């Protein structure tokens, strides 16, 4: 194995997105990630399609695009943890692991003897990361948490969408994804702590906490300013002009980050006087007089086509850009140059497209070793590494303990 985390083994008991996303990041960084799935059905997201990956004959497989998005680089072991023998296998895996990721309901793994207290008694150095909707305690701890629900409850939807429109969720599961990223940070920090002390610990990650926490400046606008932020469409609450504008044939994004850029922008749209106007000369003044200024800019931007503005604003050194759909984003020369689409050989006899990890190292480059695994693909190999012989594995499979 290569990668800065090639010395680590991660046991991934999670499903759907936040936990698997954390596991995939760790796998990209070189860790051996063993994904434990339910025999027969596996991770719920395997069935979340269409679309599904097509096999070499062009038929739909059981590998949904959703599942493929979050499970690259892992080994899949199908184990029935409701069975005592299945629990014994997971415990043996946990003893060999540096960290464990799970996203069962609070207390859900205790009845199997796979909760933190039980496993820490076997492996005091284990870093055990629990991901739930609302955390391990509090009035909502027992409630299920879904990304859409969390986006609404934790404030994100209240500031997303048109100013005169309804609350709107973000187009991808950002509460899940950011919680997964924070989980990786927490796991690596806990492992660093263990290197100094020898002690593992229980990490309590909640989608609600993460979602509210990363509202960043919007949180502080409320806590410092005392005014509840509201939806502004694509406009920025603290910077003007910083939004999209309609052109004669489409839209363009303009991001004016300081007063010098605004002066250049005013020249570019043939309104040089705006930069000297006391109502617009500073960002604070522009925020106060947002409506009047945006009206002036909108009239100017609507007079030319998008391509014209792209050329003009580039010459003026004003931050700007087009609004691409996802196909356009992957086709962009920058995405192609950076190699953001990565294809891997799949056991179905096809190549599966995946998206590159955005982390770039100078000395320990990420190696995209394996595609997202098929259900139970590595069961025999992993059990063999634990000391089970072929006859024992066959017996466990016949009994339905493994798949």
N, C-alpha and C positions, 0 to 999 in steps of 0.2 A: 504493500500500500504506500501511497504518497500522501502528502498533505501535512499541515502542522498538527493535526489531531489524530494522526495515524496510530498513536499509542493508546487511544481511548476506545472503549466498547460501550455502546449505548443500547439499553433495552427499551424498545418503543412499544408500549401497550396502548397507544392512543389511536383514535380514529378520526375521520373527517378532515379537519384542516389545521387548527392551531397547533396541536401536538405533532402531527405528521410534518407540518412545515418546519417546526423546530428540528425534528429528526433529519429532514432532508438537508437543511443547512449544515448540520453536524456531519452528515455523510459526505457532502460536498467538500468539507474541510478535512476529510480523510478518516474520520472515525468509522469503525465498524458498527453499523446500526442494524440490530436484529428486531424485525417487526413481528410481533405476536398477533395473530389474527384468529378469528373464530373459524373452525373447520366448516366447509360448505359454502359460507357466504362471504367471510372475510370483512375487511373494512367496508362500512356502509357505502362509501363513495364509489366502490367498484361498479355498482349498479346505477350510479347517478348519470345517466345518459338518455338519449344520444347527445353528443357523438361518442362512438366507441372506436378504439383502434381496430383497424381491419387486419386480418391475417393475410398470409401470402396468397390465399385464394380469393381475397376480396370480401370475405365475410366478416360481419361484426364479431369481435371477441367479447370477453367479459371485462375488458380493461377500458373503463370510461376515461374520457379526457380529464375529468375532474380528479380521478384517482391518480392519473399519470402526472398531474401537476405537482404533487406533493410527496412523492415516494421514490424518487430517483436514488440509486446508490445503496439501497437497503437489501437485506436478506429477509425473506418471508418464511415464517415458521407457523404452521397451523396447529394450534393447541386449544383444547377445550378446558378453560380454566375453572369451569364449574365442577370438574372431576378431580378427585384427590391426586391422581397420578399426573394430571395436567398441572396442578398447582405445584407438585414436586419438581416438575421440569422447569417451570418459571423460577422457582426458588434457586435451582441450580444455575440457571442463567443469571439471576440477580447477583449471586455470589461472585460471578466472573465479571460483572459489569461495573463501570465507573459511575454511570448515572442511569436512572430510569425515568421515563416520561409516561404519564398516564392522564387521561381526561375522563375518568368515570365520575359519577356523582359523588358528592362528599360521603365518605364512609362506604362507598360501593365495593371496594376491594377488600374491606376488612373481613367480610364473611368467607372470603377465600384464603385468608391468611396472607394476603399480598399487599396489605397496607404498609405505610412507612414504619410504624412501630414494629411490626412483625419482621419485616425484611432487615431493618436496622439492627435487630437482635442477632441476625445471621451474618450481617456485613456492616459493621459500624461505620465504615468509610463510604457507604453508598450515598450518592447525591440523588434525591428522590424528588422529582418535579411534578406537582399536581396542577393541572390546568382545568379550571371550571368557569362557569359563567360569572359567579359572584363571590368566589373565594371560599375558604374553609370555615368561615364563621360569619356572623351577622344575620339579620332577619331574612335575607334571601338566599342563604347558603345552600339550602336544600332544593332550590328551584333550578330547572334546566336553563342553560344560557345559549342563545343562538345569536349569530352575528347581527342579523337584521334587528332583533329585539334589543341588543346592546347598543347598536347605533342610535336607536330611538331613545332609550332610557338614559344613556350617558351624554346626551347633548349634541351629538354630531349632526343628526338630521335637522335639528332646529336651525343650524347655520348653513345647510346645504340645500340648494335649489333656487329658483327665481325668487326675487324679492316679493313678488305678488302671487307666488305659486305655493303649492303645498310642501310640507317637509319632505325631503328626498334622501334616500340612502345613497351611499357611494356605490359605484358600479361593480366593485369587487369587495370581498369580505375583509375589509381592512381591520376590523376588531380582532378577527381570528389571526390574520397575518402579522399584525404588530405584536400581539400577545406571543405568538410563536417566536418572533425575533427577540423580544425581551426575555423569553424563556431561555434562549440560547445564551444570552448575556449572563443570566442568573446562574445557569448550569456551569459555565466556564469560571465564573467568579467563585462559586462554591467549591469547584475542583481546585482552584488556586488556594483557597482557604484550607482545604484538606491537605494539600501538599505541605502546608506549614504546621498543621495541628494534628493531622491523622484522622480528623473527624468529618464525617459526612453531615448532611442536614436535609431538612424537608423544605422545599421551595413551594410557596403558595402563590400561584399566578391566577389572576382573575381577569376575564375579558372586560368586565365593567371598570375595574381599576385602570387597566391599560387604556381603554377608550377615553375615559375622562382625563387621564393623565396627559395623553398626547394631543389634547386640544391646544396646548402650548400658549401662544399669544392670545388666543380667544379666551382661554381661562383667565389669563392675567388682565385682559381688557375688562372682564367682569369684576375680578377680585380687587383690582386697583381703581378702576374707573367707576364701579358701582352700577354700570348700565349693562343690562342683559344683551349680548350680541344677537343679531337677527340675520336672516338670510339676505344676501346681497347678490345672488346669482354668481357670476364669475368675478365680481369686483372684490378687491382686498379691503378689509376693514380699516387698515392703518396706512395704506399707501395709495396715492392717486397721481396719475392714471396707472392702473395695474389690473387690466381686465381684457376681455375680447371686445372687438368692435366689428360691426358689419361693414363689409366693403361692397363694391358694386356687384360682385359675383360670389361672395362668400363671407368668411370671417378671418380675422387675424388677431393674434394676441400681442399686446403691448405691455411691457414690464418696465416702468420708469422707476428706478430705485433711488435716485437722488436728484438734487436740483440741477446739477450739471447736465445730467441726461435729459432732464425736462427742457432745458434751454435748447439742446440739440433737437429734441423732438419737436418743439415749437417751430423751429426753423424748417424742419423737414415737412411739416404739414402746412407750411406757408402762413403761420400765425406767430411770427417772431415776437410780437408785442406781449404775448401771454407770459413770457418769462420775466418781464419787468413789471407786470401788473401785480399790485400788492395783494390782490385776491388769490394769486396763483404762484407767487414767487418762491414760496417755501412749501414743503410737503404739508406741514401743519395747516397752512392757509388753504392748500388744495383740498385737504380732507374736509375742512369746514365748508368749502364752496364746491363740493364734489358735483352736485347736480348741474350747476351752471357750466362748469368746465367740461364735464363729460358731454354735455349737449353740443358745445362748440366742436369738440374733437370728433364726435360722432358724425356731424355734418361733413367735416372735411374727409374723414375716412371713407364715407359712403360715396365719394366722388370718383374714386379710382378702384381698379381691380386689385385683387389680392396679390398677384404676381408683381404688379407695379410697386405696391407698398413694401413687399419683401425686398426689392432692390433698393428702394429709397431709404428704408430704415437701416438696411445693412450699411449703406454708404454713410449714413448719419451716426453710426455706432450706437444705435438705440436697441436695447434688448427686445426681441420680437420673435415670432414664429408662427407657423401654420397650425391648424387643428387637424391632426391626422386621425383616421380610424386605425384600428389595430393592424390591419393589413398594410396600411401606409407606414405605420411605425416600423414594422419589420422590414419593409422595403426601403426605408430611408438609408442613404449611404453611410450615415454614422452607425446605425445598427448593424449593417453588413460589415463595416470595417471592424467593429468591436466583437464580431462573432457571437451575437446574442442569440442566434438560433443554433442549437446543438443537437445533432442526430446520433442516436445510439442503436446498435444492433439489438433486436428483441428476439426472444425465443420463438415467437410466432413466425419467424422468417422474414420480418420486415424491419425497417428502420423507424424508430419512434422519435418524433421531434420533441425536444424539450427546450427550456429557456435557460440561458447561461446564468450562473450565479454572478451577481454584480461585484463581488469581492475580487480584487486583483492583487496578487502578491508578486514581489520581485524575485523571491527565492524559493517559494513553495507553491508553485502554481497548482490550481485546482485541477484534478484529474477526474474526468467524467467516466467512471469505471463501468457502471452497470445501469441498465434501464430500470424503471420501476418493476419490482418482481411480480411474477404471477403468484396466485394464492398458494402458499405452502411449497413454493419452488425449492426452498432450501431446508425443508424439515429434516430430511434424512442426513444431510451434511452437518447441520448444527447439532442434532442429537448424537451423531457419531463423535463430534468433538467433545460432547459432554460425557462420553464413555458408554453410551448405549450401543449394543451390538445389533447386527442386522435382524436377529431373531426377536430381540426385545422391541425394536422399532416396528417390525411386522405385527407383533402382538398388540402394541399400542394402537396401531392403525386399525386393526381388525376390531378392537374394542371401541373405536371412535374417539379415543383420547387425542390422537393427532390425525392430521389430514394431509 
